[in-house]
């Protein structure tokens, strides 16, 4: 009996310990190493400029294993400049004491919004095709059932009529559910596409005194201690260094 009591106490102690652990979580922190940062609306920006460009950047959030930055780029020159986010990338280090330049990490390329929009267009086309096929099959089943019913109208019992009615109602319910699911899926994909079209940095030619701004997304390297964002623009390479860590909340 004493052994059983000890086992129960041990079990509940372990249960309480893991329950407490499950109530806490870790939040990703990404902070610029530059001392020349400034704050605006709760976000820490870093600003760099030369004779041709002005660039401001801030860490926005981590979502779906991606890290997202807000970037604003202005062209100060009379010569147009091409902004191509598919050429942007970052390097990282897994060791806090090692500089990013001393490591040989594979560059993590920015998400290309043009590719992501194309992928969503394919998903929309596939969804529309699958929905049309389902509805056509269900309609064919209804039509065939009606023809068979008319052909054997004089031979049916009341029970058979009820069974056919239930079958038709079931098919109509399925069609209605498919329509609702299809509408929700298309709405979700269209919203994703709209955010990519209007909220992200996209490939753009900037003329004099023009500015482009939007989000820039990368795959998250969870164990990175430092990252160096590298933005090749025209003949310039603009870099921004950040430290990265997880803070228990």
C-alpha positions as CSV (number, residue, x, y, z in Angstrom):
1,X,0.0,0.0,0.0
2,X,2.8,2.5,0.8
3,X,4.4,1.7,-2.5
4,X,1.1,2.4,-4.3
5,X,0.8,5.7,-2.5
6,X,4.3,6.7,-3.5
7,X,3.6,5.8,-7.1
8,X,0.4,7.9,-7.1
9,X,2.3,10.9,-5.6
10,X,5.1,10.5,-8.2
11,X,2.5,10.2,-11.0
12,X,0.6,13.4,-10.0
13,X,3.9,15.3,-9.4
14,X,5.0,14.5,-13.0
15,X,1.5,15.3,-14.3
16,X,1.5,18.7,-12.5
17,X,5.0,19.5,-13.7
18,X,4.2,18.9,-17.4
19,X,0.9,20.7,-17.0
20,X,2.8,23.8,-15.8
21,X,5.2,23.4,-18.7
22,X,2.4,23.2,-21.2
23,X,1.0,26.5,-20.0
24,X,4.2,28.3,-21.0
25,X,5.4,29.0,-24.5
26,X,8.3,30.6,-26.3
27,X,8.1,33.7,-28.4
28,X,10.6,34.5,-31.2
29,X,12.6,37.6,-30.7
30,X,14.4,39.3,-33.6
31,X,16.4,42.4,-32.8
32,X,18.6,44.5,-35.0
33,X,22.3,44.8,-34.1
34,X,22.5,48.3,-35.4
35,X,22.6,51.1,-32.7
36,X,21.0,53.5,-35.2
37,X,17.5,51.9,-35.0
38,X,14.3,53.9,-34.3
39,X,10.8,53.0,-33.2
40,X,7.5,53.6,-34.9
41,X,4.2,52.2,-33.7
42,X,5.8,49.6,-31.5
43,X,8.2,48.4,-34.2
44,X,12.0,48.8,-34.3
45,X,13.3,50.0,-37.7
46,X,16.7,50.2,-39.2
47,X,17.4,52.8,-41.9
48,X,20.3,52.8,-44.4
49,X,20.9,55.1,-47.4
50,X,23.4,56.0,-50.1
51,X,23.5,58.4,-53.0
52,X,20.9,56.2,-54.9
53,X,18.7,54.4,-52.3
54,X,16.9,54.8,-49.0
55,X,15.9,51.6,-47.2
56,X,14.0,51.1,-43.9
57,X,13.3,47.6,-42.5
58,X,11.7,46.1,-39.4
59,X,10.9,42.7,-38.2
60,X,7.1,42.1,-38.3
61,X,6.2,38.6,-37.1
62,X,6.7,34.9,-37.3
63,X,3.8,32.8,-38.7
64,X,3.6,29.4,-40.3
65,X,7.3,28.8,-39.9
66,X,8.1,32.0,-41.8
67,X,9.6,35.2,-40.6
68,X,8.2,38.4,-42.0
69,X,9.8,41.8,-42.4
70,X,8.4,45.1,-43.5
71,X,10.6,46.9,-46.1
72,X,10.4,50.3,-47.6
73,X,12.7,51.3,-50.5
74,X,13.0,54.7,-52.2
75,X,14.9,55.6,-55.4
76,X,16.8,58.9,-55.0
77,X,18.5,58.8,-58.4
78,X,17.3,59.9,-61.9
79,X,18.1,56.4,-63.2
80,X,15.3,53.8,-62.7
81,X,16.2,50.9,-60.5
82,X,14.7,47.4,-60.5
83,X,13.5,45.9,-57.2
84,X,13.4,42.1,-57.4
85,X,12.6,40.4,-54.1
86,X,13.4,37.0,-55.6
87,X,17.1,38.1,-55.3
88,X,16.9,38.9,-51.6
89,X,18.1,36.4,-49.1
90,X,19.6,36.0,-45.6
91,X,22.6,34.1,-44.1
92,X,22.6,32.8,-40.6
93,X,24.8,31.5,-37.8
94,X,23.9,28.8,-35.3
95,X,26.6,30.0,-32.9
96,X,26.2,33.3,-31.1
97,X,29.9,33.9,-30.8
98,X,30.6,33.3,-34.5
99,X,30.1,36.1,-37.0
100,X,27.6,35.4,-39.8
101,X,30.3,36.1,-42.4
102,X,32.5,33.4,-40.9
103,X,29.9,30.7,-41.4
104,X,29.0,28.9,-44.6
105,X,25.3,28.6,-44.3
106,X,23.2,28.1,-47.4
107,X,21.4,31.4,-48.3
108,X,17.8,31.4,-47.4
109,X,16.0,33.0,-50.3
110,X,13.1,35.3,-49.8
111,X,9.7,34.0,-50.8
112,X,8.9,35.1,-54.4
113,X,5.4,36.5,-54.4
114,X,5.0,36.0,-58.2
115,X,5.6,32.2,-57.7
116,X,3.3,32.1,-54.8
117,X,0.5,33.9,-56.7
118,X,1.0,31.4,-59.6
119,X,0.7,28.5,-57.1
120,X,-2.5,29.9,-55.7
121,X,-3.9,30.3,-59.3
122,X,-3.2,26.6,-59.9
123,X,-5.0,25.7,-56.6
124,X,-8.0,27.8,-57.6
125,X,-8.1,26.2,-61.1
126,X,-7.8,22.7,-59.5
127,X,-10.5,23.4,-57.0
128,X,-12.9,24.7,-59.7
129,X,-12.2,21.7,-61.8
130,X,-12.8,19.2,-58.9
131,X,-16.0,21.0,-57.9
132,X,-17.4,21.0,-61.5
133,X,-16.6,17.3,-61.8
134,X,-18.4,16.5,-58.5
135,X,-21.5,18.6,-59.4
136,X,-21.6,17.0,-62.9
137,X,-21.5,13.5,-61.4
138,X,-24.2,14.3,-58.8
139,X,-26.4,15.9,-61.5
140,X,-26.0,12.8,-63.7
141,X,-27.0,10.6,-60.8
142,X,-30.1,12.7,-60.2
143,X,-31.0,12.6,-63.9
144,X,-30.5,8.9,-64.2
145,X,-32.5,8.2,-61.1
146,X,-35.4,10.3,-62.5
147,X,-35.3,8.4,-65.8
148,X,-35.3,5.0,-64.1
149,X,-38.1,6.2,-61.8
150,X,-40.3,7.2,-64.7
151,X,-39.6,3.9,-66.6
152,X,-40.8,1.9,-63.6
153,X,-43.5,4.3,-62.3
154,X,-46.3,1.7,-62.4
155,X,-44.4,-1.0,-60.6
156,X,-43.2,0.9,-57.5
157,X,-44.4,0.4,-54.0
158,X,-44.8,3.3,-51.5
159,X,-41.7,2.1,-49.7
160,X,-39.7,2.3,-52.9
161,X,-40.9,5.8,-53.6
162,X,-39.8,6.9,-50.2
163,X,-36.4,5.3,-50.7
164,X,-35.9,7.1,-54.0
165,X,-37.0,10.4,-52.5
166,X,-34.4,9.9,-49.7
167,X,-31.7,9.1,-52.2
168,X,-32.5,12.3,-54.2
169,X,-32.5,14.4,-51.0
170,X,-29.2,12.9,-50.0
171,X,-27.6,13.8,-53.4
172,X,-29.0,17.3,-53.2
173,X,-27.6,17.7,-49.6
174,X,-24.2,16.6,-50.8
175,X,-24.3,19.1,-53.7
176,X,-25.2,21.9,-51.3
177,X,-22.4,20.9,-48.9
178,X,-19.9,20.7,-51.7
179,X,-21.0,24.2,-52.9
180,X,-20.5,25.6,-49.4
181,X,-17.1,24.0,-49.0
182,X,-16.1,25.1,-52.5
183,X,-17.1,28.7,-51.8
184,X,-15.2,28.8,-48.6
185,X,-12.0,27.3,-50.2
186,X,-12.1,29.7,-53.1
187,X,-12.7,32.7,-50.7
188,X,-9.7,31.6,-48.6
189,X,-7.4,31.2,-51.7
190,X,-8.6,34.6,-53.1
191,X,-7.8,36.3,-49.8
192,X,-4.3,34.7,-49.8
193,X,-3.8,35.9,-53.3
194,X,-5.0,39.4,-52.5
195,X,-2.6,39.7,-49.6
196,X,0.3,38.7,-51.8
197,X,-0.8,41.1,-54.6
198,X,-1.1,44.2,-52.3
199,X,0.8,43.6,-49.1
200,X,4.1,42.2,-50.3
201,X,7.2,43.7,-52.0
202,X,6.8,42.7,-55.7
203,X,9.1,43.0,-58.7
204,X,9.0,46.7,-59.6
205,X,10.9,49.3,-61.5
206,X,11.3,52.4,-59.3
207,X,11.7,55.7,-61.0
208,X,13.1,58.8,-59.4
209,X,11.6,59.7,-56.0
210,X,9.3,56.7,-56.1
211,X,8.9,54.4,-53.1
212,X,7.8,50.8,-52.7
213,X,6.9,49.1,-49.5
214,X,5.5,45.8,-48.3
215,X,6.3,42.6,-46.5
216,X,9.3,40.3,-47.2
217,X,9.0,36.7,-46.1
218,X,11.6,34.0,-45.5
219,X,11.6,30.5,-44.2
220,X,12.4,30.4,-40.5
221,X,15.6,28.8,-39.2
222,X,14.5,28.0,-35.7
223,X,18.0,27.4,-34.2
224,X,19.7,30.5,-35.8
225,X,21.3,32.8,-33.3
226,X,22.0,35.6,-35.9
227,X,20.8,36.4,-39.4
228,X,22.1,38.8,-42.0
229,X,19.5,40.1,-44.5
230,X,21.1,40.8,-47.9
231,X,19.3,43.0,-50.4
232,X,21.0,43.3,-53.8
233,X,19.6,46.3,-55.5
234,X,21.1,47.6,-58.7
235,X,24.9,47.6,-58.2
236,X,24.6,47.9,-54.4
237,X,24.5,45.2,-51.7
238,X,22.6,46.5,-48.6
239,X,22.8,44.4,-45.4
240,X,20.9,44.3,-42.1
241,X,22.1,42.2,-39.2
242,X,19.8,40.8,-36.5
243,X,20.1,38.6,-33.4
244,X,17.5,35.9,-32.9
245,X,16.4,34.0,-29.8
246,X,13.4,32.4,-28.2
247,X,12.0,34.0,-25.0
248,X,9.9,31.9,-22.6
249,X,6.7,33.6,-21.8
